[in-house]
Amino acid sequence: MTGWRSAGFFYGEAPVHEYAVTEGILAIVQEEAVKAGASRVDEIVIMIGELSTFVDESIDLYFAELSKGTVAERARLVFNRVEARADCLACKAEFRPLSALYSCPECGSPLCHLKEGSELYIDSIEAT
């Protein structure tokens, strides 16, 4: 099930608590395991935007508890960070914001669009 993505599992416009996010991750993993006829999930790769507020350790802790008794009970979570990328709406410059509070480094405009860096999604699920 490598390369699996859920466009609907994108958080970035509003803060979401890790517990609720972890419940969503587990629900998606269980659903995909059933579809694949898998009896065990071994690894889940999760992509997290570097400007998001999600804490890997919290998701890992909640997942360990929530997944007890499921096909994902002993699954290893792998967290990878997505580098932030933004476009300036004023001068069209593309840049990498280094914090959640940013403006265009070229023209100083605060009118920018964050293209990447606040997301959270499942990149792949390894199951047998």
N, C-alpha and C positions, 0 to 999 in steps of 0.2 A: 504494500500500500504506500510505496514511496512516492513523494511528490504530491500528496493529497493536500489540498488547501480548501479552506472554507471562507469564501468572500464575505459570508454573513457573520463570521466570527471576528469582527474588527471593532476594536474599542479604541477610542482616541478623542472623541468629542466630549465625553463626560467621564468623570472618574467612576470606576467600578471596583468594588471590593474584591480582593483575591479569592475569598471564599466562593462568591457567586461565579467568578471566572473559572475557578477550579471545578465547580459543579458542571459548568458548561463544557469544559474540556473533557471531563469524564463521560458525560452523556454522548458527546460526539464520538469519542474513542469506542465506547461500547456499541454504538450504532454501526460504526464502520467495521468493528470486529465481527458482528453478527452478519453483515453483508458479505464479508470475506470468508465466512465459515471458520473463523479463527477460534481456537480454544484458549489462547493465551496471548496477551500483548506484552512484548518484551521491552520496547523502547518507543518513546514519543518525543519528537523533536518540536520544540515550541520556539517560535520567533517572536521576539519582544523588541519594540522600538526603543532606542536608547533614551528618548525623552519621555517615555511613559513612566508612570509611577508604580508599575507592577514590581513586586519583590519576588525574585526567584525562590528564595528560601520559604516564603509564606505559601506560595503555590505548591511547592514540593511537600511541605508539612501537611497542608490540607489534602493534597492528593493521596498521601500515604494513609490518611484516616478514611477519606471518602471512598477509596477504591477497595477497601477490605471486603472480601467475599465476591469480588467481580473478576472478570477476565483480565483486568488491568492491575490486579492487586500488587504484583511485584515488578511492575513496569518501571523502567528507569526514565526519568525526565531529563532531557538535554535542552538547555536553554541557550539560544543564540541571539545576539543583539543585531538589530537592523539599524544601520547608520542613518542619522537624520539628514534629510535633504529638503530644501525649501526654495521657492521661487519668489522673487520680488515682483509684486504686481505693478510697481511704478516704473522700474528700469529694466525689468525682465532678467535680472541677474539670477543665476542659480548659485546657492551657497549651502554650507553645512552649519546649521545653528548648533551652538555648543551648550545651550541651556533652554529652558522653556520660555524664558524672556529674551526675545531677540528682535533685531531689526536688520535691515539690509546692510551688509558691510560696504557696499558700493556707494549707495546714495543716502543711507540712513533712514529710509522709509520703514515705518512699522507695518505697512500694508503688505503682508507676505502670506504665502500659501505653503503650509507644511505638506509636502508630498509623501514623505516617509519619516518614520521615527516615533510614531505614537501608537503603532499597531500591536496587535497580539493575535497570532494565529498558529494553528497546528500545521507544520510543514510536512511531517511524515509520521507514519505509524508503522512500526515493525511488529508483526504478529505471526504466530504459527498456529 
